[in-house]
Every structure is written in C-alpha cells, then in structure tokens.
Amino acid sequence: MFGIHNLTRVVVIGGVLTLSLGGAAYAADGGNLILGQTNTADSATTLFQGGQSATLQEPGTAFWAFGNTVGVLGQAGQDGTVPANQNIGVVGLGSDWGGYFFGIDRGIVAQSVEDGPAVSARGDTAIQATGTLNFNAAGKATVPAGSQSVAITPHVDLTVGHPKVFVTVQSAGGTFKRVGISGTQLTLFLTSAAEGNVKLAYFIIS
C-alpha cells in the first residue's frame, strides 16, 4: 500500500527513485522508499548490486543489502577509510565510534572458519573489557594427593602453532615445576609428590 499527500517532485539519483515531499506521506508494502519518512513493510526489503538471490534471508529480516565489495557502509564524521581488496559485509566509520552494539544475550558475535582470527584489534589499547573474561583456552586441573602430575586434554588444539602455557598454583600441598605437551595432551608437573590435592589454573596462548 502506498499513499502520498502534497507530493512536490520526483527525483532520480544514481538510478534510484526518490520522492521529495511537501507534506505528510507514508510508504508500505509494494511502495517506493520515501526519504525522511517512516516506511513500513510486512516482508523484507532487499537491495542487490548485481544479480543475486535472497538465499540467505531469514524470517523476520527487515533489510538486506548485497554489494560486490561492501554490503552496507555507515559513516559519521570525516574520519576513516574502507579497507581495500576485501569483501566486507558491514563497514562502520566514525569520528568517535565506528560501531556500537547492544544485546541482552550477546552484544556482538564474531566467527572465523579459516586460519585467521575471529577478532582482530589494533590500537594504543587494543582491547578494553569491563568484567571477567571467559576463555576456553583457560581451565583448572587438580593433581591428586600422592601424585606428581596431572594430564588433561584442553579445549584448544595444541598441535597448531607454538602454544605457550601459563600455570598458577591455587592451593597448598605442592610446588609447580613445568608443563609437558604431547600431541593434544597437556601435562602439568609438580616438583614432588603432592602432599594433598593441589589445584592448578592454566591459560594457553599461541
């Protein structure tokens, strides 16, 4: 449905039809997108550069944009540039903040399916966090009383790169000595047999 009151002119910019209005207007399903006004639709709005199909569209999607290089570019201020030679879904450039995300379950989720990092940060302060940090490369292990070591299989691949392990003793009963890595198994050694159950905490980095 589409309705216009006091339409003053129709302008074509870069092949896109825009409507300049002198009064109230609205656009709904099947209508033109009206700049400066509220537009509503019961189905998703899609914008494609080149011949593409909405194969990734999920139910409840309000807007989907496809670009050959950048899908969506948002800019506030005059600072920043778009990285060259990359296919990027969303680019945010801001003279203060490049992007802001808020979520009840997750504020932002990043995933990489190849060898590159899921998150790459650069700056005088690369990462700033308020609250505790949860790493699956960190954990706890207990050396039983009378034993000198404990073997564990962590949640990270120890066969990739050159893993480094930080270990701290969390209880009395023994003194930590060294780390042993064999395949996917990590072994934490004490200097001598534990006098009681000795709790160790470890953190693995690449």
DRENVOVO-811845 format. One record per atom (N, C-alpha, C, O): x, z, y. Coordinates in Angstrom, 3 decimals. Last residue first. Layout:
# DRENVOVO-811845
         X         Z         Y
         X         Z         Y
...
//
This chain:
# DRENVOVO-811845
         X         Z         Y
    48.735    21.953   -18.669
    49.500    20.802   -19.141
    50.838    20.727   -18.451
    51.623    19.818   -18.724
    48.060    25.356   -19.693
    48.035    24.268   -18.715
    48.906    23.130   -19.254
    49.705    23.322   -20.170
    46.296    28.076   -20.979
    47.076    26.890   -21.310
    46.923    25.857   -20.195
    45.808    25.520   -19.798
    46.429    31.497   -21.246
    45.952    30.414   -20.387
    46.879    29.234   -20.606
    48.094    29.352   -20.446
    45.416    34.527   -22.937
    46.274    33.347   -22.771
    45.598    32.309   -21.883
    44.372    32.250   -21.781
    45.690    37.959   -23.713
    44.958    36.913   -22.976
    45.913    35.755   -22.755
    47.081    35.962   -22.424
    45.513    40.232   -26.448
    46.291    39.315   -25.623
    45.354    38.335   -24.925
    44.338    37.931   -25.491
    45.424    43.451   -27.782
    44.657    42.361   -27.190
    45.552    41.546   -26.253
    46.245    42.090   -25.392
    46.286    44.912   -30.754
    46.823    44.520   -29.458
    46.058    43.297   -28.944
    46.045    42.245   -29.584
    45.568    47.650   -32.704
    45.087    46.316   -32.327
    45.539    45.986   -30.902
    45.207    46.705   -29.959
    48.782    49.304   -33.062
    47.318    49.289   -33.097
    46.867    47.885   -32.755
    47.703    47.008   -32.536
    51.344    48.560   -33.320
    51.013    49.939   -33.676
    49.504    50.140   -33.734
    49.021    51.059   -34.396
    52.435    45.484   -34.644
    51.563    46.196   -33.712
    51.251    47.593   -34.213
    50.933    47.787   -35.387
    55.857    44.802   -35.291
    54.502    45.008   -35.803
    53.684    45.865   -34.843
    54.182    46.849   -34.296
    57.502    43.291   -32.423
    57.490    44.034   -33.691
    56.045    44.212   -34.128
    55.120    43.820   -33.417
    57.055    41.569   -30.365
    58.458    41.871   -30.702
    58.560    42.601   -32.030
    59.595    42.536   -32.694
    54.475    39.177   -31.246
    54.947    40.406   -30.624
    56.411    40.636   -31.024
    56.930    39.967   -31.918
    53.267    35.834   -30.696
    54.112    36.779   -31.411
    54.402    38.021   -30.562
    54.553    37.941   -29.343
    50.750    33.549   -31.268
    51.273    34.496   -30.287
    51.991    35.610   -31.035
    51.407    36.258   -31.904
    50.268    30.178   -31.924
    50.595    31.481   -32.497
    51.257    32.342   -31.430
    52.206    31.916   -30.772
    48.011    27.545   -32.155
    48.794    28.351   -31.237
    49.019    29.714   -31.871
    48.063    30.349   -32.315
    47.556    24.307   -33.542
    47.501    25.760   -33.678
    48.474    26.444   -32.725
    49.599    25.989   -32.519
    47.792    21.635   -33.737
    46.700    22.120   -32.893
    46.598    23.643   -32.904
    45.661    24.207   -32.339
    51.202    21.681   -34.125
    50.013    20.834   -34.208
    48.972    21.314   -33.226
    49.229    21.393   -32.024
    52.236    24.653   -33.171
    52.400    23.770   -34.316
    51.129    22.954   -34.487
    50.105    23.467   -34.936
    53.849    26.833   -31.060
    52.871    25.744   -31.111
    53.203    24.845   -32.281
    54.317    24.330   -32.380
    54.270    30.212   -30.170
    54.605    29.152   -31.101
    53.499    28.119   -31.137
    52.325    28.478   -31.233
    55.578    32.391   -27.705
    54.491    31.513   -28.137
    55.034    30.499   -29.122
    56.134    29.978   -28.937
    56.790    35.867   -27.709
    56.872    34.427   -27.483
    55.631    33.718   -28.006
    54.764    34.315   -28.645
    56.241    38.772   -27.218
    57.563    38.162   -27.330
    57.564    36.685   -26.979
    58.260    36.276   -26.049
    54.633    41.751   -26.028
    54.592    40.324   -26.307
    56.002    39.737   -26.296
    56.847    40.130   -25.492
    54.453    44.810   -27.662
    55.059    44.061   -26.569
    55.095    42.591   -26.933
    55.537    42.225   -28.022
    51.844    47.255   -28.431
    52.847    46.247   -28.748
    53.349    45.548   -27.501
    52.764    45.667   -26.425
    50.100    49.217   -27.636
    50.339    49.054   -29.063
    51.370    48.022   -29.421
    51.748    47.906   -30.587
    47.480    48.574   -25.125
    48.708    49.196   -25.630
    48.891    48.871   -27.112
    47.995    48.334   -27.764
    46.275    45.417   -23.768
    46.102    46.760   -24.318
    47.454    47.292   -24.786
    48.441    46.559   -24.837
    46.822    42.885   -22.895
    45.647    43.542   -22.331
    45.430    44.963   -22.853
    44.497    45.641   -22.423
    49.503    40.892   -21.915
    49.046    41.923   -22.850
    47.937    42.723   -22.186
    48.086    43.185   -21.054
    49.381    37.370   -21.303
    49.494    38.742   -20.805
    48.941    39.691   -21.855
    48.022    39.342   -22.597
    50.765    34.128   -21.178
    50.187    35.199   -22.005
    50.412    36.540   -21.314
    51.499    36.811   -20.803
    50.576    30.673   -20.725
    50.805    31.960   -20.087
    50.089    33.034   -20.901
    48.928    32.860   -21.271
    51.959    27.736   -21.919
    51.041    28.830   -22.206
    51.490    30.092   -21.474
    52.638    30.519   -21.592
    51.855    24.218   -21.636
    52.548    25.457   -21.290
    51.538    26.589   -21.378
    50.390    26.432   -20.964
    52.102    21.033   -23.265
    51.349    22.238   -22.888
    52.255    23.432   -22.618
    53.276    23.627   -23.278
    52.659    18.066   -22.583
    53.599    19.163   -22.811
    52.931    20.470   -22.391
    53.165    20.961   -21.286
    50.558    15.650   -24.235
    51.385    16.096   -23.119
    52.357    17.191   -23.526
    52.820    17.238   -24.666
    48.698    16.768   -26.964
    48.757    15.837   -25.846
    49.624    16.429   -24.735
    49.437    17.582   -24.346
    48.356    18.716   -28.825
    49.232    17.608   -29.210
    49.410    16.595   -28.085
    50.191    15.654   -28.227
    46.490    20.555   -28.147
    47.882    20.930   -27.928
    48.851    19.798   -28.254
    50.046    19.914   -27.983
    43.483    20.255   -26.687
    44.362    19.524   -27.604
    45.821    19.838   -27.270
    46.322    19.428   -26.224
    41.500    23.267   -26.526
    42.182    22.125   -25.903
    43.142    21.509   -26.911
    43.559    22.162   -27.868
    40.542    25.604   -27.544
    39.576    24.533   -27.301
    40.188    23.338   -26.590
    39.458    22.477   -26.099
    42.906    26.828   -30.095
    42.216    26.816   -28.801
    41.306    25.608   -28.646
    41.290    24.709   -29.487
    43.198    28.578   -32.828
    43.033    27.161   -32.511
    42.244    27.075   -31.212
    41.024    27.234   -31.228
    45.687    31.113   -33.515
    44.383    30.679   -33.021
    44.390    29.163   -32.847
    45.448    28.544   -32.733
    47.338    33.834   -35.012
    47.229    32.380   -34.879
    45.812    32.016   -34.455
    44.845    32.561   -34.988
    49.372    36.545   -34.165
    48.011    36.078   -34.390
    47.997    34.574   -34.129
    48.572    34.099   -33.149
    51.858    38.954   -35.295
    51.408    37.733   -34.634
    49.941    37.477   -34.921
    49.343    38.102   -35.797
    52.455    41.186   -36.689
    53.348    40.865   -35.584
    52.903    39.622   -34.821
    53.506    39.273   -33.807
    50.390    43.918   -37.865
    50.823    42.516   -37.839
    51.721    42.284   -36.627
    51.741    43.070   -35.680
    49.606    46.527   -37.464
    50.492    46.245   -38.584
    50.991    44.824   -38.639
    51.926    44.534   -39.385
    46.506    45.629   -36.080
    47.492    46.688   -36.309
    48.300    46.382   -37.568
    47.742    46.023   -38.605
    46.202    42.170   -35.074
    45.747    43.362   -35.801
    46.880    44.384   -35.971
    48.058    44.026   -35.998
    46.036    40.803   -31.977
    46.992    40.992   -33.071
    46.588    42.266   -33.804
    46.627    43.345   -33.213
    43.522    38.840   -30.636
    43.921    40.197   -30.999
    44.900    40.158   -32.162
    44.626    39.555   -33.200
    42.899    36.844   -27.721
    43.205    36.963   -29.147
    43.696    38.373   -29.414
    44.227    39.030   -28.519
    41.092    34.896   -25.327
    41.677    36.158   -25.769
    41.904    36.120   -27.276
    41.183    35.442   -28.008
    41.614    32.110   -23.033
    40.894    32.891   -24.027
    41.615    34.188   -24.344
    42.614    34.535   -23.713
    41.482    28.847   -21.533
    41.856    30.258   -21.496
    41.039    31.017   -22.529
    39.920    30.627   -22.863
    40.432    26.393   -21.505
    41.832    26.484   -21.920
    42.342    27.917   -21.869
    43.517    28.166   -22.137
    38.030    26.559   -20.375
    38.019    26.589   -21.834
    39.434    26.596   -22.386
    39.633    26.782   -23.587
    37.685    28.710   -17.615
    38.445    27.621   -18.216
    38.311    27.695   -19.732
    38.460    28.768   -20.316
    36.108    29.766   -14.810
    35.926    29.715   -16.261
    36.645    28.484   -16.804
    36.268    27.353   -16.497
    36.701    32.026   -12.182
    36.863    30.683   -12.713
    36.796    30.730   -14.236
    37.358    31.626   -14.866
    34.707    34.032    -9.923
    35.602    33.867   -11.067
    35.625    32.408   -11.518
    34.686    31.654   -11.266
    34.658    33.441    -6.338
    34.092    33.853    -7.618
    35.085    33.621    -8.743
    36.170    33.078    -8.531
    35.357    30.626    -4.628
    34.871    31.984    -4.419
    34.148    32.413    -5.690
    33.142    31.814    -6.070
    38.131    28.439    -4.306
    36.983    28.906    -5.075
    36.640    30.336    -4.690
    37.527    31.156    -4.455
    39.721    25.531    -3.410
    39.371    26.869    -2.948
    38.086    27.291    -3.641
    37.075    26.592    -3.574
    42.340    23.321    -3.956
    41.091    23.863    -4.490
    40.898    25.273    -3.940
    41.805    26.103    -4.001
    44.403    22.611    -2.143
    43.769    21.598    -2.991
    42.412    22.066    -3.504
    41.445    21.305    -3.492
    45.297    23.024     0.965
    44.678    23.855    -0.066
    43.883    22.907    -0.954
    42.809    22.448    -0.566
    46.277    20.587     1.842
    47.102    21.774     2.019
    46.611    22.896     1.104
    47.416    23.632     0.534
    45.333    18.274    -0.845
    45.216    18.870     0.475
    46.163    20.035     0.606
    46.788    20.446    -0.371
    43.411    16.945    -3.444
    44.648    16.873    -2.686
    44.414    17.463    -1.305
    43.400    17.175    -0.668
    42.147    16.634    -6.768
    42.072    17.251    -5.446
    43.428    17.193    -4.770
    44.464    17.365    -5.412
    40.174    15.215    -9.147
    41.487    15.085    -8.526
    41.382    15.602    -7.100
    40.610    15.068    -6.304
    38.514    15.717   -12.153
    38.548    16.056   -10.730
    39.989    15.929   -10.241
    40.910    16.471   -10.852
    39.090    14.607   -14.574
    37.699    14.572   -14.137
    37.604    14.878   -12.647
    36.723    14.364   -11.957
    42.064    12.555   -14.837
    41.394    13.838   -14.611
    39.939    13.654   -14.204
    39.590    12.662   -13.564
    42.446     9.999   -17.440
    42.521    10.503   -16.075
    41.765    11.801   -15.906
    40.914    12.131   -16.730
    41.919     9.040   -19.967
    43.005     9.998   -19.814
    43.093    10.598   -18.420
    43.759    11.618   -18.236
    38.290     8.888   -20.021
    39.601     8.372   -20.388
    40.657     9.438   -20.094
    40.324    10.618   -19.984
    36.028     9.978   -19.081
    36.025     9.659   -20.511
    37.354     9.071   -20.964
    37.536     8.784   -22.147
    35.281    12.661   -16.974
    36.146    11.502   -17.181
    36.226    11.240   -18.675
    36.464    12.160   -19.457
    32.913    14.167   -14.856
    33.327    13.859   -16.227
    34.194    12.606   -16.227
    33.880    11.617   -15.564
    31.452    16.754   -12.932
    32.371    15.616   -12.998
    32.820    15.415   -14.439
    33.077    16.382   -15.157
    28.858    18.084   -11.045
    29.371    17.899   -12.404
    30.238    16.647   -12.412
    29.805    15.592   -11.948
    27.921    20.580    -8.728
    28.461    19.246    -8.963
    29.023    19.199   -10.380
    29.602    20.177   -10.853
    26.315    22.828    -9.038
    26.453    22.217    -7.726
    26.963    20.794    -7.832
    26.499    19.904    -7.118
    23.914    23.598   -11.468
    25.245    23.074   -11.201
    25.267    22.498    -9.795
    24.356    21.770    -9.400
    21.509    25.131   -11.063
    22.272    25.179   -12.319
    23.720    24.729   -12.118
    24.647    25.411   -12.554
    20.990    24.735    -8.315
    20.673    26.013    -8.946
    21.470    26.166   -10.242
    22.047    27.225   -10.488
    23.202    23.248    -5.910
    22.378    23.181    -7.113
    22.129    24.557    -7.676
    22.961    25.452    -7.532
    24.542    21.202    -3.432
    23.944    22.497    -3.754
    23.075    22.327    -4.982
    22.302    21.374    -5.081
    27.199    19.623    -1.774
    26.299    19.635    -2.924
    25.805    21.055    -3.152
    26.583    22.005    -3.070
    28.558    17.448     0.575
    28.061    18.805     0.338
    27.045    18.739    -0.789
    26.138    17.906    -0.770
    31.400    15.612     1.794
    30.198    15.741     0.971
    29.828    17.196     0.811
    30.683    18.077     0.902
    33.280    15.709     3.817
    32.987    14.423     3.210
    31.725    14.448     2.360
    31.051    13.428     2.217
    33.040    17.451     6.862
    32.919    17.490     5.399
    32.593    16.092     4.885
    31.749    15.388     5.439
    34.088    16.239     9.401
    34.178    17.642     8.997
    34.155    17.745     7.470
    35.166    18.094     6.861
    33.949    13.523     9.347
    34.971    14.104    10.205
    35.111    15.600     9.965
    36.148    16.178    10.290
    33.485    12.005     6.161
    33.008    12.886     7.221
    34.148    13.427     8.043
    35.204    13.757     7.504
    32.320     9.934     3.674
    33.344    10.090     4.696
    32.782    10.953     5.817
    31.717    10.657     6.358
    31.714     9.346     0.337
    31.304    10.135     1.480
    32.468    10.336     2.423
    33.507    10.858     2.016
    30.631     7.053    -2.022
    31.726     7.408    -1.114
    31.142     8.192     0.052
    30.182     7.749     0.683
    29.705     6.501    -5.345
    29.320     7.111    -4.075
    30.578     7.463    -3.294
    31.488     8.095    -3.830
    30.983     4.769    -7.263
    29.534     4.905    -7.169
    29.078     5.421    -5.817
    28.173     4.855    -5.205
    33.519     2.408    -7.052
    33.116     3.769    -6.735
    31.599     3.825    -6.578
    31.009     3.026    -5.850
    36.230     0.761    -8.163
    34.778     0.692    -8.234
    34.234     2.110    -8.126
    34.465     2.930    -9.015
    39.044     0.034    -6.130
    38.358     0.959    -7.014
    36.866     0.644    -7.015
    36.303     0.299    -5.976
    40.598    -1.151    -4.109
    40.776    -1.570    -5.507
    40.175    -0.579    -6.503
    40.721    -0.371    -7.587
    40.885     1.578    -1.745
    40.926     0.160    -2.109
    41.070    -0.012    -3.618
    41.591     0.861    -4.312
    38.687     4.053    -0.484
    39.826     3.703    -1.341
    39.749     2.249    -1.788
    38.685     1.755    -2.162
    37.632     3.938     2.857
    37.203     3.739     1.476
    38.422     3.361     0.633
    39.136     2.427     0.997
    38.714     6.508     5.135
    38.622     5.114     4.714
    38.161     5.063     3.260
    38.292     6.043     2.526
    38.429     8.742     7.966
    38.387     8.404     6.554
    38.276     6.918     6.307
    37.804     6.164     7.158
    36.312     9.283    10.888
    37.500     9.527    10.076
    37.296     9.070     8.634
    36.172     9.013     8.135
    34.181     9.299    12.608
    35.001     8.093    12.569
    36.230     8.225    11.677
    37.105     7.360    11.708
    30.911    10.526    11.563
    32.150    10.569    12.323
    32.947     9.294    12.113
    32.459     8.331    11.521
    29.895    10.100     8.414
    29.548    10.885     9.592
    30.830    11.095    10.385
    31.741    11.779     9.917
    28.710     7.889     5.931
    29.764     8.230     6.874
    29.182     9.007     8.039
    28.138     8.652     8.587
    28.309     6.719     2.633
    27.781     7.552     3.709
    28.913     7.996     4.608
    29.960     8.429     4.127
    27.602     4.178     0.448
    28.606     4.661     1.393
    27.904     5.453     2.482
    27.022     4.939     3.170
    27.036     3.366    -2.901
    26.466     3.973    -1.695
    27.617     4.496    -0.834
    28.506     5.182    -1.338
    28.706     1.639    -4.521
    27.256     1.703    -4.652
    26.589     2.213    -3.393
    25.678     1.573    -2.868
    31.285    -0.622    -4.014
    30.774     0.704    -3.675
    29.256     0.688    -3.778
    28.596    -0.172    -3.194
    31.510    -3.148    -5.419
    32.658    -2.266    -5.203
    32.218    -0.833    -4.945
    32.722     0.088    -5.589
    29.011    -4.195    -5.890
    30.123    -4.716    -6.682
    31.378    -3.869    -6.535
    32.227    -3.866    -7.426
    26.413    -1.726    -6.092
    27.312    -2.576    -5.328
    28.447    -3.050    -6.203
    28.811    -2.374    -7.165
    23.164    -0.525    -6.300
    24.283    -1.078    -7.067
    25.095    -1.975    -6.149
    24.553    -2.872    -5.505
    21.073     2.305    -5.993
    21.793     1.219    -5.336
    22.958     0.782    -6.209
    23.656     1.613    -6.789
    17.969     3.783    -6.232
    19.145     3.381    -6.994
    19.773     2.181    -6.299
    19.110     1.175    -6.045
    15.809     6.470    -5.632
    16.509     5.310    -5.084
    17.747     5.031    -5.913
    18.490     5.951    -6.255
    14.444     8.274    -7.314
    13.834     7.828    -6.072
    14.481     6.549    -5.562
    13.785     5.641    -5.107
    13.722     8.754   -10.700
    14.724     8.280    -9.749
    14.035     7.760    -8.492
    13.149     6.909    -8.575
    11.875     9.390   -12.626
    11.998    10.303   -11.505
    13.059     9.901   -10.501
    13.288    10.627    -9.535
    13.659     8.167   -15.428
    12.372     8.546   -14.826
    12.579     9.572   -13.715
    13.367    10.507   -13.858
    16.634     6.282   -14.620
    15.982     7.379   -15.312
    14.633     7.664   -14.663
    14.471     7.430   -13.465
    18.358     3.264   -15.035
    17.379     4.010   -14.255
    16.669     5.053   -15.113
    16.167     4.746   -16.194
    20.055     1.582   -16.235
    20.432     2.992   -16.207
    19.399     3.857   -15.514
    19.569     5.073   -15.426
    19.018    -0.966   -15.948
    19.148    -0.434   -17.303
    19.462     1.051   -17.319
    19.173     1.727   -18.306
    17.944    -2.812   -13.977
    17.839    -1.358   -13.856
    17.945    -0.686   -15.218
    17.061     0.079   -15.603
    20.375    -5.427   -13.579
    19.082    -4.930   -14.039
    19.113    -3.414   -14.028
    20.182    -2.805   -14.066
    21.773    -7.797   -11.255
    21.862    -6.627   -12.116
    20.458    -6.227   -12.534
    19.473    -6.637   -11.919
    23.356   -10.035    -9.426
    22.334    -9.984   -10.464
    22.546    -8.822   -11.415
    23.414    -8.876   -12.286
    24.119    -8.666    -6.152
    24.361    -9.499    -7.316
    23.264    -9.307    -8.351
    22.352    -8.502    -8.160
    23.376    -5.541    -5.402
    24.228    -6.601    -4.889
    24.632    -7.455    -6.080
    25.408    -7.012    -6.928
    20.175    -4.000    -5.270
    21.274    -4.546    -6.048
    22.047    -5.577    -5.241
    21.471    -6.374    -4.501
    18.167    -1.276    -5.111
    18.835    -2.233    -4.253
    20.089    -2.712    -4.976
    20.976    -1.909    -5.266
    14.989     0.187    -5.836
    16.311    -0.260    -6.274
    16.845    -1.306    -5.311
    16.093    -2.113    -4.764
    12.897     2.931    -6.036
    13.314     1.830    -5.188
    14.737     1.450    -5.583
    15.605     2.320    -5.655
    10.587     4.022    -8.566
    11.920     3.992    -7.965
    12.104     2.766    -7.089
    11.546     1.702    -7.357
     7.156     4.887    -7.704
     8.193     4.389    -8.606
     9.507     4.286    -7.847
     9.539     4.444    -6.627
     5.642     5.780    -5.624
     5.468     6.457    -6.905
     6.503     6.020    -7.925
     6.713     6.714    -8.920
     6.840     6.294    -2.315
     6.597     5.405    -3.453
     6.447     6.243    -4.707
     7.063     7.302    -4.831
     7.151     6.277     1.286
     6.834     6.928     0.028
     6.574     5.895    -1.056
     6.148     4.774    -0.777
     8.883     6.830     4.253
     8.470     5.846     3.262
     8.245     6.551     1.931
     9.082     7.346     1.504
     8.750     7.642     7.642
     8.709     8.152     6.277
     8.169     7.075     5.340
     7.123     6.481     5.603
    10.897     5.813     9.917
     9.607     6.342     9.486
     9.718     6.867     8.055
    10.678     6.561     7.348
    13.203     4.483    10.542
    12.751     5.517    11.466
    11.425     6.131    11.095
    10.867     6.900    11.878
    12.224     1.420     9.037
    13.265     2.270     9.588
    12.666     3.275    10.566
    11.745     2.958    11.318
    10.435     0.808     6.207
    10.315     0.895     7.657
    11.333     1.884     8.185
    11.308     3.060     7.820
    10.391    -1.452     3.650
    11.024    -0.223     4.086
    11.037    -0.195     5.606
    11.600    -1.094     6.231
     7.199    -2.913     2.846
     8.547    -3.015     3.371
     9.068    -1.635     3.755
     8.297    -0.755     4.138
     5.351    -1.996    -0.184
     5.511    -2.317     1.223
     6.963    -2.461     1.605
     7.858    -2.175     0.810
     5.132    -1.121    -2.787
     4.985    -2.550    -2.540
     5.180    -2.954    -1.091
     5.175    -4.147    -0.787
     4.021     2.071    -1.889
     4.347     1.170    -2.981
     4.094    -0.282    -2.595
     3.008    -0.640    -2.139
     4.336     2.314     1.721
     4.165     2.918     0.408
     4.483     1.871    -0.645
     5.145     0.878    -0.341
     4.831     3.213     5.084
     5.038     2.247     4.014
     4.904     2.971     2.695
     5.317     4.124     2.571
     3.487     3.510     8.393
     3.836     4.064     7.102
     4.031     2.926     6.122
     3.487     1.834     6.286
     3.480     4.383    11.876
     3.472     3.425    10.774
     3.777     4.147     9.490
     4.273     5.274     9.503
     2.799     4.644    15.386
     2.867     5.231    14.050
     2.807     4.138    12.991
     2.168     3.104    13.182
     4.498     2.287    17.524
     3.615     3.413    17.285
     3.780     3.922    15.885
     4.801     3.663    15.249
     6.208     0.182    17.667
     5.887     0.839    18.923
     4.980     2.024    18.739
     4.700     2.724    19.712
     8.892    -0.661    15.479
     7.518    -0.248    15.717
     7.348     0.408    17.078
     8.240     1.099    17.569
    10.484    -3.104    13.716
    10.605    -2.236    14.881
     9.202    -1.935    15.369
     8.418    -2.845    15.641
    11.551    -3.615    10.459
    10.394    -3.621    11.339
    10.622    -2.641    12.475
    10.922    -1.472    12.233
    13.664    -5.859     8.710
    13.409    -4.553     9.291
    12.266    -4.676    10.276
    12.049    -5.739    10.857
    14.947    -7.537     5.985
    13.833    -7.484     6.898
    13.644    -6.059     7.383
    13.480    -5.144     6.575
    18.188    -8.689     5.643
    17.275    -7.592     5.330
    16.190    -7.547     6.385
    16.495    -7.521     7.577
    20.081   -10.513     6.382
    19.197   -10.904     5.296
    18.213    -9.823     4.904
    17.469    -9.993     3.939
    21.283    -9.285     8.559
    22.047    -9.456     7.329
    21.177    -9.815     6.141
    21.499    -9.459     5.007
    18.190    -8.622     9.768
    19.586    -8.256     9.960
    20.298    -8.401     8.631
    19.956    -7.712     7.670
    15.381    -9.663    11.388
    16.130    -9.877    10.155
    17.597    -9.617    10.453
    18.193   -10.299    11.286
    12.571    -8.042    12.786
    13.959    -8.440    12.940
    14.581    -8.618    11.565
    14.337    -7.812    10.667
     9.555    -8.097    14.502
    10.150    -8.164    13.182
    11.563    -8.722    13.343
    11.742    -9.767    13.970
     7.792    -5.953    16.837
     8.641    -7.083    16.497
     9.165    -6.959    15.077
     9.217    -5.866    14.515
     5.577    -4.160    17.055
     6.060    -4.893    18.221
     6.942    -6.070    17.863
     6.861    -7.106    18.522
     2.590    -2.800    15.820
     3.838    -3.467    15.459
     4.301    -4.328    16.629
     3.530    -5.136    17.148
     0.405    -0.935    15.957
     1.195    -1.294    17.130
     2.556    -1.873    16.771
     3.569    -1.482    17.352
     0.601     0.186    12.663
    -0.137     0.268    13.909
     0.812    -0.056    15.051
     1.913     0.490    15.110
     0.395    -0.753     9.248
     1.164    -0.743    10.485
     0.204    -0.627    11.661
    -0.860    -1.245    11.675
     0.709    -0.171     5.721
    -0.095    -0.197     6.933
     0.767    -0.091     8.158
     1.788     0.597     8.126
     0.454    -0.727     2.315
     1.301    -0.867     3.480
     0.415    -0.957     4.703
    -0.535    -1.739     4.723
     0.840     0.000    -1.182
     0.000     0.000     0.000
     0.876     0.000     1.233
     1.928     0.640     1.240
//
